[in-house]
Amino acid sequence: MREMLTGGPLDVLTGDYLAELTMLILGRDRLKDPARGYAKTFLRQLEENLGLAKDRGVRIVTNAGGLNPAGLADAVRALAGKLGLDVAVAHVEGDDLLPRAAELGLGRPLTANAYLGAWGIADCLRAGADVVVTGRVTDASLVVGPAAAHFGWGRDDYDVLAGAVVAGHVLECGAQATGGNYAFFTEHELGHPGFPIAEIEADGSSVITKHEGTGGAVTTGTVTAQLLYEIGGARYAGPDVTTRFDTVHLAQAGRDRVRISGTKGEPPPPSLKVCLNALGGFRNETTFVLTGLDIEAKAALVREQLERALGEHRPAEIRWRLARTDHEDADTEQRASALLHCAVKDADPKVAGRAFSGAAVELALASYPGFHVTAPPSDASPYGVYTASFVDAHEVPHIAVLPDGTKVEIAPAPETAELSEVEEPPLPEPYRGPVRHAPLGELFGARSGDKGGDANLGVWARDDEAWRWLAHRLTVEEFRRLLPETAGLPVRRHLLPNLRSVNFVVSGLLGEGVASQARFDPQAKALGEWLRARYADIPEGTA
C-alpha cells in the first residue's frame, strides 16, 4: 500500500482481499467471534498509510470487509480517530445471505455470499467517502464503481461498464499483470514487480501501466495472461454487465503501457452468483519416502499394510498418489527417492487423525526397506467444501451505507438477459509450414486457475502463424491427450481470436474446491505450465 501511495499519482487505491478460500477462513473466524469476519491485514496496512492517503487525496476502495463490512468500517473509523484523522468512511452490505440460506434453497452452509456489483460503491464515493469497505462484491466492481462515479455513467452504459470490468479483471490479481507468474518470465527482469494501474477513460477504454521505476513489465503478453485467468467463454457475466471478452483489443502503447479498447457489453443475467462454503469434514495425510530399487513394489506393500492396519477405523476416503521423483543410478539419495502420498478424509476427526497417522508410522520396522516418512504423526485438520449457486437478483439486498449513516438501497439491474454461449468464431487459415517436435511452451504462453471445482487453462500465441496452428491443432481431444488427468472429465474449448487465445474449462478437476485439497495442485495454478512442458509438433518458423 505504501509503495502504491508513494510511487506516483493515484486517484483511487483498490484492495482485493477475498477469494473462495478466504471466505471459508473468515467464516471460521466468525464462528469463534461474531465481531470478526473481516481481513485484519487491511487494518494493519491502513494504520501506517491512512494519513498518507488522506494527505495525497487518494480514496480507498476495498472488499476487506469480508463477512462483516460494517464491523470493518467501524474499525476504520476508530483507527482514524486514534490517528487524529478526519476520514469519511462508508460501506456496502447486503451480500451476506447466511440468515436466509435455507429459505433461499441454499442449504445450511458456513458462509453464503452473493456477488454484488459496483453501484453501491459508486454511491458511497459520490457521497464523499474517503474509504469504502465492502463485503463480497465482484473483484472488478472495485474498479467499475470508482470509474462510474467519476464519469457519471448510467446503468445501461454497457460498453463503458464492460471496458471498466476488463480493467478491473486485469488489476484484481496485482502483479500477475506486471510479469508475476508469467509464462515467459525469463524475458523480463522481474525482481520486485510493481502493482498494475489502470488509467480509465470516459469511453471505457484504459491503459494498463505501473509506477515508474518499479520492477516487472507491462506488455500485451502480461495483460493477455491476466485476461485469460479464471474465465470461461466469451461472455463474462457480472451483476451490472455481461462483458464480451471476444471484443477486447490490446495494443502496446509505449514502454510498460498497454491500451485496452473496443470492449462491448450486454445486459447482465437476472441472477447473482452466490459463494457457498461448508465444513466438509476432516483430512490428514502421510508421505512415505521410497528409495532405490523396486519402487512400485514398495508402494504396493505399504499400501496393503496400511489399509489392513486401519481395519474398522478406515476413513471414508483414502487417496493414494505415487510421485516418481526418483532417478536411475542417482548421485544423491534424494534423487534416488520417490514419494508416496496417502491422503484421507472423514467426518470424525479421530478417524482421520492419530488413528490414521499413527497407524502409518507404526509400520516403520515392519515394511519396505528404507522406510521413513516426511513428518511425524499429526491430528486431522478441518477442510471446506465450496459450491456456487445462483439466486434471483431481486432476492439480494444491495445497500450503500453512506458516511453520514444514510442507507441507500441499490435496485437490481433494470434490464437483464439470460446468459448464452456465443457462436463459435470462424477459424483462421490452417498453419501449413514446417514443424518441429518441441515443448508447447517454446511458442505458447498459458495461465491457469480455479473456479470452485473447475479449472480453466488459457493458452495464447504471440504471432499470427502460431495462432493458426493453435486454433486448429489444440483441440479438446489433443488437450486431453496432452493432459491425461483431464481425459475422463468434461472439457470445453472457447476461442478468443482477438487475443489469439483458446481457453479450456475442465469441470470437476479440483473436486470440491481448493479447501478440499482434492489434487496435488489444488488450485490448478501450474496446470498451464504442465501443458507448456508437453511435446507436440509445433511450428518451426515462429519465435
C-alpha positions as CSV (number, residue, x, y, z in Angstrom):
1,M,0.0,0.0,0.0
2,R,2.8,2.4,0.8
3,E,4.6,1.6,-2.5
4,M,1.4,2.5,-4.4
5,L,0.8,5.7,-2.5
6,T,4.4,7.0,-2.7
7,G,5.4,5.7,-6.2
8,G,3.4,8.1,-8.3
9,P,0.0,9.8,-8.7
10,L,-3.2,7.9,-7.9
11,D,-6.9,8.8,-7.6
12,V,-8.2,5.6,-6.1
13,L,-6.4,2.7,-4.5
14,T,-8.3,-0.6,-4.6
15,G,-7.7,-3.6,-2.4
16,D,-8.9,-7.1,-3.2
17,Y,-8.7,-9.4,-0.2
18,L,-11.2,-12.1,-0.9
19,A,-11.0,-15.5,-2.5
20,E,-13.2,-18.5,-2.2
21,L,-10.8,-20.0,0.4
22,T,-10.6,-16.6,2.2
23,M,-14.4,-16.7,2.7
24,L,-14.1,-20.1,4.4
25,I,-11.3,-18.8,6.7
26,L,-13.3,-15.7,7.6
27,G,-16.4,-17.9,8.3
28,R,-14.4,-20.0,10.8
29,D,-13.2,-16.7,12.4
30,R,-16.8,-15.6,12.7
31,L,-17.7,-18.9,14.5
32,K,-15.1,-18.0,17.2
33,D,-16.2,-14.4,17.5
34,P,-19.2,-12.8,15.7
35,A,-17.4,-9.4,15.7
36,R,-14.7,-10.8,13.4
37,G,-15.1,-11.9,9.8
38,Y,-13.1,-9.2,8.1
39,A,-9.5,-9.1,6.9
40,K,-7.4,-7.7,9.8
41,T,-4.4,-7.4,7.5
42,F,-6.1,-4.4,5.9
43,L,-6.3,-2.6,9.2
44,R,-2.6,-3.1,9.9
45,Q,-1.7,-1.7,6.5
46,L,-4.1,1.2,7.0
47,E,-2.6,2.2,10.3
48,E,0.7,3.1,8.5
49,N,-0.9,4.5,5.4
50,L,-4.3,6.2,6.1
51,G,-2.7,9.6,6.8
52,L,-0.6,9.3,3.7
53,A,-3.7,8.5,1.6
54,K,-5.6,11.4,3.1
55,D,-2.8,13.9,2.5
56,R,-2.5,12.8,-1.1
57,G,-6.2,12.8,-1.8
58,V,-6.3,9.1,-2.6
59,R,-9.5,7.3,-1.9
60,I,-9.5,3.7,-0.9
61,V,-12.0,1.0,-2.0
62,T,-11.6,-2.5,-0.6
63,N,-13.6,-5.7,-0.2
64,A,-11.6,-6.5,3.0
65,G,-15.0,-6.2,4.9
66,G,-15.5,-9.9,4.0
67,L,-18.3,-11.2,6.1
68,N,-18.6,-8.1,8.3
69,P,-18.2,-4.9,6.3
70,A,-20.0,-2.8,9.0
71,G,-17.5,-4.1,11.6
72,L,-14.5,-3.2,9.5
73,A,-16.0,0.3,8.7
74,D,-16.3,0.9,12.4
75,A,-12.8,-0.3,13.0
76,V,-11.5,2.1,10.3
77,R,-13.3,5.0,12.0
78,A,-11.8,4.0,15.3
79,L,-8.4,3.9,13.7
80,A,-8.8,7.3,12.1
81,G,-9.8,8.7,15.5
82,K,-6.8,7.2,17.1
83,L,-4.6,8.8,14.4
84,G,-6.3,12.1,14.7
85,L,-7.6,12.0,11.1
86,D,-10.9,13.3,9.7
87,V,-11.8,10.4,7.4
88,A,-15.2,9.8,5.9
89,V,-15.9,6.0,5.9
90,A,-18.8,4.2,4.1
91,H,-19.6,0.6,3.5
92,V,-21.7,-1.7,1.3
93,E,-23.7,-4.5,2.7
94,G,-26.4,-7.0,1.8
95,D,-24.3,-9.8,0.2
96,D,-24.5,-12.0,3.3
97,L,-27.3,-14.4,2.7
98,L,-26.5,-16.8,5.6
99,P,-29.5,-15.9,7.8
100,R,-31.8,-16.7,4.8
101,A,-29.8,-19.5,3.2
102,A,-32.3,-22.3,3.9
103,E,-35.2,-20.1,2.8
104,L,-33.4,-19.4,-0.5
105,G,-32.7,-23.1,-1.0
106,L,-29.0,-22.8,-0.3
107,G,-28.9,-25.4,2.5
108,R,-27.1,-24.7,5.8
109,P,-23.6,-23.6,4.8
110,L,-21.0,-21.8,6.9
111,T,-21.0,-18.8,4.6
112,A,-23.3,-17.7,1.8
113,N,-22.5,-14.5,0.0
114,A,-23.9,-13.1,-3.2
115,Y,-21.6,-11.2,-5.6
116,L,-22.8,-7.6,-5.6
117,G,-22.0,-5.1,-8.3
118,A,-20.5,-1.6,-8.4
119,W,-23.3,0.8,-7.8
120,G,-23.2,0.8,-4.0
121,I,-19.5,1.7,-4.2
122,A,-20.3,4.5,-6.7
123,D,-23.0,5.9,-4.4
124,C,-20.6,5.9,-1.4
125,L,-17.9,7.7,-3.4
126,R,-20.4,10.3,-4.7
127,A,-21.4,11.0,-1.1
128,G,-17.8,11.9,-0.3
129,A,-16.4,8.7,1.2
130,D,-12.6,8.6,1.6
131,V,-12.7,4.9,2.4
132,V,-15.3,2.4,1.1
133,V,-15.5,-1.0,2.6
134,T,-17.5,-3.8,1.0
135,G,-18.2,-7.5,1.6
136,R,-18.4,-9.9,-1.3
137,V,-18.6,-7.8,-4.5
138,T,-17.2,-9.0,-7.8
139,D,-13.5,-8.2,-7.9
140,A,-13.9,-5.9,-10.9
141,S,-16.5,-3.9,-9.1
142,L,-13.7,-2.3,-7.0
143,V,-12.7,-0.6,-10.3
144,V,-16.0,-0.2,-12.0
145,G,-17.6,1.6,-9.0
146,P,-15.0,4.4,-8.9
147,A,-15.0,4.8,-12.7
148,A,-18.8,5.0,-12.8
149,A,-18.8,7.6,-10.0
150,H,-16.1,9.7,-11.7
151,F,-17.6,9.7,-15.2
152,G,-21.3,9.7,-14.3
153,W,-22.0,6.5,-16.2
154,G,-25.6,5.2,-16.3
155,R,-26.7,1.6,-15.6
156,D,-27.3,1.0,-19.3
157,D,-23.9,2.2,-20.5
158,Y,-22.9,-1.3,-21.1
159,D,-19.9,-0.8,-23.3
160,V,-18.1,1.6,-21.0
161,L,-19.0,-0.5,-18.0
162,A,-17.7,-3.6,-19.8
163,G,-14.4,-1.7,-20.5
164,A,-14.0,-1.0,-16.8
165,V,-14.8,-4.6,-16.0
166,V,-11.9,-5.7,-18.2
167,A,-9.6,-3.1,-16.5
168,G,-10.7,-4.4,-13.1
169,H,-10.1,-8.0,-14.2
170,V,-6.5,-7.1,-15.1
171,L,-5.9,-5.3,-11.8
172,E,-7.6,-7.8,-9.5
173,C,-4.6,-10.1,-9.1
174,G,-2.0,-7.5,-8.6
175,A,1.4,-8.3,-10.0
176,Q,0.1,-11.1,-12.2
177,A,-0.5,-8.3,-14.8
178,T,3.1,-6.9,-14.4
179,G,5.1,-10.0,-15.0
180,G,4.3,-12.1,-12.0
181,N,3.5,-15.8,-12.7
182,Y,4.2,-15.0,-16.3
183,A,4.9,-17.9,-18.7
184,F,7.8,-16.0,-20.4
185,F,9.3,-14.7,-17.2
186,T,12.9,-15.2,-18.4
187,E,12.4,-12.4,-20.9
188,H,11.9,-9.7,-18.3
189,E,13.8,-8.5,-15.2
190,L,11.1,-9.4,-12.7
191,G,12.7,-8.5,-9.4
192,H,10.1,-6.8,-7.2
193,P,7.3,-6.1,-9.7
194,G,5.2,-3.0,-9.3
195,F,1.4,-3.3,-9.0
196,P,-0.7,-2.5,-12.1
197,I,-2.5,0.8,-12.5
198,A,-5.5,1.4,-14.9
199,E,-5.8,4.8,-16.5
200,I,-9.5,4.7,-17.4
201,E,-11.1,7.0,-20.0
202,A,-14.7,8.2,-20.2
203,D,-15.3,5.8,-23.2
204,G,-14.4,2.8,-21.1
205,S,-11.0,2.2,-22.7
206,S,-8.0,2.1,-20.5
207,V,-4.2,2.0,-20.3
208,I,-2.6,-0.6,-18.0
209,T,0.7,0.6,-16.6
210,K,2.7,0.7,-13.3
211,H,4.6,3.3,-11.4
212,E,7.9,4.4,-13.0
213,G,10.9,2.6,-11.7
214,T,9.2,-0.4,-10.3
215,G,10.1,-4.0,-11.4
216,G,8.4,-6.3,-13.8
217,A,6.9,-5.3,-17.1
218,V,3.5,-4.4,-18.7
219,T,3.2,-5.9,-22.1
220,T,0.4,-7.2,-24.3
221,G,1.6,-10.7,-23.2
222,T,1.4,-10.0,-19.4
223,V,-2.0,-8.4,-19.9
224,T,-3.3,-11.2,-22.1
225,A,-2.2,-13.7,-19.4
226,Q,-4.2,-12.0,-16.8
227,L,-7.2,-11.6,-19.0
228,L,-7.3,-15.3,-19.5
229,Y,-7.1,-16.0,-15.8
230,E,-10.2,-17.7,-14.3
231,I,-12.6,-17.0,-17.1
232,G,-14.9,-19.2,-19.1
233,G,-16.3,-18.4,-22.6
234,A,-16.5,-15.1,-24.4
235,R,-19.4,-13.8,-22.2
236,Y,-18.1,-12.9,-18.8
237,A,-21.2,-12.4,-16.6
238,G,-21.4,-9.9,-13.8
239,P,-24.1,-8.3,-11.7
240,D,-24.0,-5.0,-13.7
241,V,-23.0,-6.0,-17.2
242,T,-22.0,-9.1,-19.3
243,T,-18.6,-8.3,-20.8
244,R,-17.7,-9.7,-24.2
245,F,-14.1,-10.8,-23.9
246,D,-14.1,-11.7,-27.6
247,T,-14.3,-7.9,-28.4
248,V,-11.3,-6.9,-26.3
249,H,-8.4,-5.3,-28.3
250,L,-4.9,-4.9,-26.9
251,A,-2.1,-2.7,-28.2
252,Q,1.3,-1.8,-26.8
253,A,1.2,2.0,-26.3
254,G,4.8,2.5,-25.1
255,R,7.1,1.0,-22.5
256,D,5.0,-0.6,-19.7
257,R,1.8,0.8,-21.3
258,V,-0.9,-1.4,-22.8
259,R,-4.1,0.1,-24.2
260,I,-7.4,-1.9,-23.9
261,S,-10.1,-0.8,-26.2
262,G,-13.2,-1.9,-28.2
263,T,-14.9,-3.8,-25.4
264,K,-18.6,-4.4,-25.8
265,G,-21.1,-5.0,-23.0
266,E,-24.6,-6.5,-22.8
267,P,-27.2,-6.6,-20.0
268,P,-26.3,-8.8,-17.1
269,P,-28.1,-12.1,-16.3
270,P,-31.1,-11.9,-13.9
271,S,-29.5,-14.0,-11.2
272,L,-26.5,-13.4,-9.0
273,K,-23.8,-15.9,-8.2
274,V,-23.5,-17.0,-4.6
275,C,-20.4,-18.3,-3.0
276,L,-21.2,-21.1,-0.5
277,N,-18.7,-22.6,1.9
278,A,-19.4,-25.5,4.2
279,L,-17.3,-27.6,6.6
280,G,-16.8,-30.9,4.7
281,G,-15.1,-32.9,7.5
282,F,-11.5,-33.6,8.4
283,R,-8.4,-34.5,6.5
284,N,-4.9,-35.8,7.1
285,E,-2.0,-37.1,5.1
286,T,1.2,-39.0,5.3
287,T,4.0,-39.1,2.8
288,F,6.2,-42.2,2.6
289,V,9.7,-42.0,1.1
290,L,10.6,-44.9,-1.2
291,T,14.3,-45.1,-2.2
292,G,16.2,-47.0,-4.7
293,L,15.0,-50.2,-6.4
294,D,11.6,-51.8,-6.6
295,I,9.7,-48.5,-6.1
296,E,6.3,-49.9,-7.4
297,A,6.6,-53.0,-5.2
298,K,7.5,-50.9,-2.2
299,A,4.5,-48.7,-2.8
300,A,2.2,-51.7,-3.2
301,L,3.5,-53.3,0.0
302,V,3.0,-50.2,2.3
303,R,-0.4,-49.5,0.8
304,E,-1.7,-53.0,1.5
305,Q,-0.2,-52.9,5.0
306,L,-1.7,-49.5,6.0
307,E,-5.2,-50.3,4.7
308,R,-5.2,-53.6,6.6
309,A,-3.9,-51.9,9.7
310,L,-6.7,-49.3,9.7
311,G,-9.3,-52.0,9.9
312,E,-12.5,-50.8,11.5
313,H,-11.1,-47.2,11.7
314,R,-10.8,-47.0,7.9
315,P,-11.5,-43.3,6.8
316,A,-14.4,-42.7,4.5
317,E,-12.0,-41.6,1.7
318,I,-8.4,-42.8,1.1
319,R,-6.5,-41.4,-1.8
320,W,-3.0,-42.6,-2.8
321,R,-0.6,-40.9,-5.2
322,L,2.9,-42.0,-6.2
323,A,5.2,-39.3,-7.4
324,R,8.1,-40.8,-9.3
325,T,10.6,-38.2,-8.4
326,D,13.3,-40.9,-8.4
327,H,16.2,-41.2,-11.0
328,E,18.0,-44.3,-12.1
329,D,21.6,-44.6,-10.7
330,A,21.1,-41.3,-8.8
331,D,24.1,-39.4,-7.4
332,T,22.2,-38.2,-4.3
333,E,19.8,-40.1,-2.0
334,Q,17.0,-37.5,-2.7
335,R,17.3,-38.0,-6.4
336,A,17.0,-41.8,-5.8
337,S,13.7,-41.4,-3.9
338,A,10.0,-41.4,-4.9
339,L,7.2,-40.0,-2.7
340,L,4.0,-42.0,-1.9
341,H,1.3,-39.7,-0.6
342,C,-1.7,-41.0,1.3
343,A,-4.5,-38.5,2.0
344,V,-7.6,-39.4,4.0
345,K,-10.9,-37.7,4.8
346,D,-13.6,-38.5,7.3
347,A,-16.4,-36.8,9.2
348,D,-14.8,-38.0,12.5
349,P,-11.6,-36.1,13.4
350,K,-10.4,-39.1,15.4
351,V,-10.6,-41.4,12.5
352,A,-8.8,-39.0,10.2
353,G,-6.4,-38.0,13.0
354,R,-4.0,-40.1,15.0
355,A,-5.8,-43.3,14.2
356,F,-4.6,-42.9,10.7
357,S,-1.2,-41.2,11.0
358,G,-0.2,-43.3,14.0
359,A,-1.0,-46.5,12.0
360,A,1.2,-45.3,9.2
361,V,4.2,-44.6,11.4
362,E,3.8,-47.8,13.4
363,L,4.7,-49.7,10.2
364,A,8.2,-48.3,10.4
365,L,10.0,-51.5,11.4
366,A,7.8,-54.0,9.5
367,S,7.5,-52.7,6.0
368,Y,9.7,-51.9,2.9
369,P,13.5,-51.4,3.3
370,G,14.5,-47.8,3.9
371,F,11.1,-46.9,5.4
372,H,10.7,-43.3,6.5
373,V,8.0,-40.6,6.3
374,T,8.4,-36.8,5.9
375,A,6.6,-35.8,9.1
376,P,5.6,-37.2,12.5
377,P,2.0,-38.3,13.3
378,S,-0.4,-35.5,13.2
379,D,-4.0,-34.6,14.1
380,A,-6.6,-34.1,11.4
381,S,-7.5,-30.6,10.2
382,P,-10.9,-29.4,9.0
383,Y,-11.5,-28.9,5.3
384,G,-14.1,-26.9,3.5
385,V,-16.3,-27.5,0.5
386,Y,-17.0,-24.8,-1.9
387,T,-20.1,-24.7,-4.2
388,A,-21.5,-22.0,-6.4
389,S,-25.2,-21.3,-6.6
390,F,-27.4,-18.6,-8.1
391,V,-30.4,-16.6,-6.8
392,D,-32.7,-14.1,-8.4
393,A,-31.1,-10.6,-8.1
394,H,-34.3,-9.3,-6.6
395,E,-33.8,-11.6,-3.6
396,V,-30.5,-9.9,-2.7
397,P,-30.4,-6.6,-0.8
398,H,-27.7,-4.2,-2.0
399,I,-27.3,-1.3,0.4
400,A,-24.8,1.6,0.4
401,V,-24.3,2.9,3.9
402,L,-23.0,6.5,3.3
403,P,-20.6,8.3,5.6
404,D,-23.4,10.0,7.5
405,G,-25.1,6.7,8.1
406,T,-27.8,7.1,5.5
407,K,-28.8,3.8,3.9
408,V,-29.4,3.8,0.1
409,E,-30.9,0.7,-1.4
410,I,-29.5,-0.2,-4.8
411,A,-32.1,-1.7,-7.1
412,P,-31.3,-4.8,-9.2
413,A,-30.3,-4.3,-12.8
414,P,-33.3,-2.8,-14.7
415,E,-32.6,-4.8,-17.8
416,T,-31.3,-8.4,-17.9
417,A,-30.6,-11.1,-20.5
418,E,-30.2,-14.8,-19.9
419,L,-26.6,-15.9,-20.4
420,S,-25.9,-17.9,-23.5
421,E,-22.9,-19.1,-25.5
422,V,-21.7,-17.0,-28.4
423,E,-21.5,-18.5,-31.8
424,E,-18.2,-20.2,-32.5
425,P,-16.0,-17.7,-34.4
426,P,-14.5,-18.7,-37.7
427,L,-11.1,-20.4,-37.6
428,P,-8.1,-18.7,-39.3
429,E,-6.4,-20.4,-42.2
430,P,-4.6,-23.5,-41.0
431,Y,-0.8,-23.4,-40.5
432,R,0.9,-25.3,-43.3
433,G,4.5,-24.6,-42.6
434,P,7.3,-26.9,-41.3
435,V,7.1,-28.2,-37.7
436,R,9.5,-29.4,-35.0
437,H,8.9,-31.7,-32.1
438,A,9.3,-29.5,-29.0
439,P,7.6,-28.3,-25.8
440,L,4.5,-26.2,-26.4
441,G,5.9,-23.6,-24.1
442,E,8.6,-22.7,-26.5
443,L,6.0,-20.8,-28.5
444,F,2.8,-20.6,-26.4
445,G,2.0,-18.9,-23.1
446,A,-0.5,-20.3,-20.6
447,R,-2.3,-19.2,-17.5
448,S,-4.4,-21.4,-15.3
449,G,-6.5,-21.2,-12.2
450,D,-9.6,-22.3,-10.3
451,K,-13.3,-21.6,-10.1
452,G,-14.5,-23.9,-7.3
453,G,-14.1,-27.5,-8.5
454,D,-13.4,-26.4,-12.1
455,A,-10.1,-25.4,-13.6
456,N,-9.5,-23.0,-16.5
457,L,-6.5,-23.0,-18.7
458,G,-5.9,-20.2,-21.2
459,V,-3.3,-20.6,-24.0
460,W,-2.2,-17.8,-26.2
461,A,0.0,-17.4,-29.3
462,R,2.3,-14.4,-29.8
463,D,2.1,-14.2,-33.6
464,D,-0.4,-15.0,-36.3
465,E,1.5,-18.1,-37.6
466,A,1.4,-19.7,-34.2
467,W,-2.2,-18.7,-33.7
468,R,-3.2,-20.5,-36.9
469,W,-1.5,-23.7,-35.5
470,L,-3.1,-23.2,-32.1
471,A,-6.7,-22.7,-33.3
472,H,-6.6,-25.8,-35.4
473,R,-4.3,-28.2,-33.6
474,L,-5.0,-27.7,-29.9
475,T,-8.5,-29.3,-29.9
476,V,-10.3,-30.8,-26.9
477,E,-9.1,-34.2,-27.9
478,E,-5.4,-33.1,-28.2
479,F,-5.8,-31.2,-24.8
480,R,-7.0,-34.4,-23.2
481,R,-4.1,-36.4,-24.8
482,L,-1.5,-34.0,-23.5
483,L,-3.0,-33.8,-20.0
484,P,-4.3,-37.3,-19.2
485,E,-5.7,-36.2,-15.8
486,T,-8.4,-34.5,-17.8
487,A,-9.3,-37.4,-20.0
488,G,-12.4,-38.5,-18.2
489,L,-13.7,-35.1,-17.4
490,P,-15.9,-32.6,-19.3
491,V,-13.7,-30.1,-21.2
492,R,-14.9,-27.1,-23.1
493,R,-12.9,-25.0,-25.5
494,H,-13.5,-21.3,-26.2
495,L,-11.8,-19.3,-28.9
496,L,-10.8,-15.7,-28.4
497,P,-9.3,-14.6,-31.8
498,N,-8.7,-11.0,-30.8
499,L,-6.3,-12.3,-28.1
500,R,-5.0,-15.1,-30.3
501,S,-6.1,-17.4,-27.4
502,V,-8.0,-20.5,-26.6
503,N,-9.5,-21.1,-23.1
504,F,-10.2,-24.5,-21.8
505,V,-12.6,-25.2,-18.9
506,V,-12.2,-28.5,-17.1
507,S,-15.2,-29.4,-15.0
508,G,-14.6,-31.3,-11.7
509,L,-10.8,-31.5,-11.8
510,L,-10.5,-29.8,-8.4
511,G,-13.2,-31.8,-6.7
512,E,-15.0,-29.6,-4.1
513,G,-12.7,-26.7,-4.4
514,V,-9.3,-25.6,-3.1
515,A,-10.2,-26.1,0.6
516,S,-10.9,-29.8,-0.1
517,Q,-7.3,-30.4,-1.4
518,A,-8.6,-32.9,-4.0
519,R,-5.4,-32.8,-6.0
520,F,-1.7,-32.2,-5.9
521,D,-2.1,-28.7,-7.3
522,P,-5.4,-27.8,-5.6
523,Q,-6.0,-24.5,-7.4
524,A,-4.7,-25.6,-10.8
525,K,-2.1,-22.8,-10.7
526,A,0.5,-24.9,-12.5
527,L,-1.8,-26.7,-14.9
528,G,-0.8,-24.4,-17.7
529,E,2.9,-24.9,-17.0
530,W,2.4,-28.7,-17.3
531,L,0.7,-28.2,-20.7
532,R,3.6,-26.0,-21.8
533,A,6.1,-28.7,-20.9
534,R,4.3,-31.3,-23.1
535,Y,5.8,-32.0,-26.5
536,A,4.0,-31.6,-29.8
537,D,4.8,-30.9,-33.5
538,I,4.8,-27.1,-33.3
539,P,5.6,-24.5,-36.0
540,E,9.2,-24.3,-36.8
541,G,9.4,-20.8,-38.1
542,T,7.8,-18.7,-35.3
543,A,9.7,-17.3,-32.3
